[in-house]
């Protein structure tokens, strides 16, 4: 049975847990594209800001991808430019990829040393980083809904790339064992009415109604 939980409560839990990436509490939000990862990460960031400690930085892994073919191989860029500096107590930065211009923009995006950093995107909670994560979450939603969300956002022209992306996601999640390993399973398409800005729906273990597997 799904359970409603408050973002404010989860924010307090994050702050009560130890930092494992240098002085930073790393929160990684994984799941297939279109599942609702960005919404979950941004609302948790809002809740963390409301505690009075300032809004934590949120890194979207889509901004680090060198196009569609960099679905999983972007990680070295994240590690070298963001995670490694923070691990050493230094600020990081990265260059944002423009999906319109199809190149990385010149202006760096700073990532300060902060009490909390959120990283959201496909494979964000991969096995290599889970030991350093204060919280790992997997957001999921039905495949048809994820596809419809992606098409509504980016248009039907993405469908060929989307199909290849979906296949890559399924293969990654199966090999990584993400669903069984993360701390928190989140329903990205809850049916029961609720205040989505204040509450999210936790999925129980073994609930496969919104299993992982999605799109950019």
C-alpha positions in Angstrom: 0.0 0.0 0.0 1.4 3.4 -1.0 2.0 5.9 1.8 1.8 9.7 1.6 4.8 11.4 3.2 5.7 15.1 3.6 8.6 16.7 1.8 9.3 18.6 5.0 9.7 15.4 7.0 12.1 14.0 4.3 14.1 17.2 4.3 14.6 16.9 8.1 15.6 13.3 7.7 18.3 14.3 5.1 19.7 17.0 7.4 19.7 14.6 10.4 21.9 12.1 8.4 25.6 12.4 8.1 27.4 13.9 5.1 29.2 11.3 3.1 30.6 13.3 0.2 33.1 15.5 2.0 31.0 18.0 4.0 28.0 17.6 1.7 24.9 15.4 2.1 24.4 14.1 -1.4 20.8 13.2 -2.5 20.6 11.3 -5.7 17.2 11.0 -7.5 17.1 8.3 -10.2 14.5 6.9 -12.5 13.5 6.8 -16.1 12.9 10.0 -18.0 9.4 11.3 -17.7 8.8 9.6 -14.3 8.9 12.9 -12.3 12.5 13.1 -11.0 12.8 16.8 -11.6 9.6 17.5 -9.8 10.5 15.4 -6.8 14.1 16.9 -6.6 12.9 20.5 -6.9 10.1 20.0 -4.3 12.6 18.4 -1.9 14.9 21.4 -2.5 12.0 23.7 -1.7 11.5 21.8 1.6 15.2 22.0 2.4 15.2 25.7 1.7 12.2 26.2 4.1 14.3 24.8 7.0 16.3 28.1 6.8 19.6 26.8 5.5 19.2 28.2 2.0 18.2 26.4 -1.2 20.5 23.5 -2.1 22.0 23.3 -5.5 20.3 20.9 -7.9 22.3 19.3 -10.7 20.3 17.8 -13.6 22.3 15.2 -15.4 20.6 16.1 -18.7 22.7 19.2 -18.6 25.9 17.1 -18.6 25.0 14.8 -21.5 26.8 15.3 -24.8 23.6 14.5 -26.8 21.5 11.4 -26.9 24.4 9.0 -27.3 25.9 10.0 -23.9 23.1 8.5 -21.9 25.3 6.7 -19.3 28.9 7.7 -20.3 28.5 11.3 -19.0 29.4 10.1 -15.5 33.1 10.9 -15.7 32.2 14.5 -16.4 30.0 14.7 -13.3 32.7 13.0 -11.2 35.6 15.1 -12.3 33.8 18.5 -12.3 31.3 18.2 -9.5 31.7 15.2 -7.2 35.5 15.1 -6.8 35.8 18.8 -5.9 33.0 18.6 -3.3 34.6 15.4 -1.9 37.7 17.5 -1.3 35.8 20.4 0.2 36.1 22.6 -2.9 33.4 24.1 -5.1 32.7 22.5 -8.4 31.3 23.6 -11.7 30.2 22.3 -15.1 29.2 23.5 -18.5 25.6 23.0 -19.5 24.8 21.2 -22.7 22.4 23.0 -25.0 20.0 20.5 -26.7 19.1 23.2 -29.2 22.6 24.2 -30.2 23.9 20.7 -29.6 27.0 21.8 -27.8 28.2 22.7 -24.3 27.8 26.4 -23.5 30.9 28.4 -22.5 29.6 29.8 -19.3 30.3 27.5 -16.3 27.5 26.7 -13.8 28.9 26.9 -10.3 28.2 24.2 -7.7 29.1 25.5 -4.3 30.1 23.5 -1.2 26.7 23.3 0.6 25.2 21.2 3.3 23.1 19.4 0.7 23.5 18.7 -3.1 20.7 17.1 -5.2 21.7 15.3 -8.4 18.8 14.1 -10.5 18.7 12.1 -13.7 18.8 8.7 -15.3 21.5 6.6 -13.5 22.1 9.3 -10.8 21.8 6.6 -8.1 24.1 4.1 -9.8 26.1 1.7 -7.7 29.4 3.6 -7.8 27.9 6.6 -5.9 25.4 5.0 -3.5 28.0 4.6 -0.7 28.5 8.3 -0.7 24.8 9.2 -0.9 23.0 10.4 2.2 19.7 9.5 0.4 19.0 7.6 -2.8 15.6 7.6 -4.4 14.1 6.0 -7.5 11.0 7.7 -9.1 8.9 5.6 -11.4 5.7 5.9 -13.4 3.9 3.8 -16.1 5.8 3.5 -19.4 2.9 5.0 -21.5 2.6 8.0 -19.3 6.4 8.6 -19.4 6.3 8.5 -23.2 3.4 10.9 -23.4 5.1 13.3 -21.0 8.3 13.3 -23.1 6.4 13.9 -26.3 4.4 16.7 -24.8 7.7 18.3 -23.6 9.9 17.8 -26.7 7.5 16.9 -29.5 6.9 13.7 -31.5 10.2 14.1 -33.5 12.0 12.6 -30.5 10.3 9.3 -30.7 13.1 7.4 -32.6 15.7 8.6 -30.1 13.3 8.0 -27.3 13.0 4.3 -28.2 16.7 3.8 -28.1 16.9 5.7 -24.9 14.2 3.5 -23.3 16.1 0.4 -24.2 19.3 1.8 -22.7 17.5 2.7 -19.5 16.0 -0.8 -19.1 19.4 -2.4 -19.6 21.0 -0.1 -17.1 18.4 -0.5 -14.3 18.5 -4.3 -14.7 22.3 -4.5 -14.5 22.6 -1.9 -11.7 19.9 -3.4 -9.5 18.8 0.2 -8.7 15.2 -0.5 -7.6 16.3 -3.0 -4.9 19.3 -0.9 -3.7 17.9 2.6 -3.3 16.7 4.0 0.1 13.3 5.3 -1.2 10.9 4.3 -4.0 8.6 7.2 -5.2 5.4 7.0 -7.2 5.8 9.6 -9.9 2.1 9.2 -11.0 0.0 8.8 -7.9 -3.7 8.4 -8.5 -5.1 9.6 -5.1 -5.6 13.3 -4.8 -3.2 15.2 -2.6 -1.2 18.4 -2.3 1.7 17.5 -4.5 3.8 20.5 -3.4 3.8 19.3 0.2 3.5 15.5 -0.1 4.9 12.7 -2.2 3.8 9.0 -2.4 6.2 6.4 -1.2 6.0 3.0 -3.0 6.3 -0.1 -1.0 8.9 -2.6 -1.9 7.7 -5.1 -4.4 5.2 -2.7 -6.0 6.0 -3.0 -9.7 3.1 -0.9 -11.0 5.4 2.0 -11.9 8.6 0.0 -12.6 11.7 1.8 -13.9 12.5 2.1 -17.6 11.8 5.6 -19.5 13.3 8.5 -21.7 15.2 11.7 -21.7 
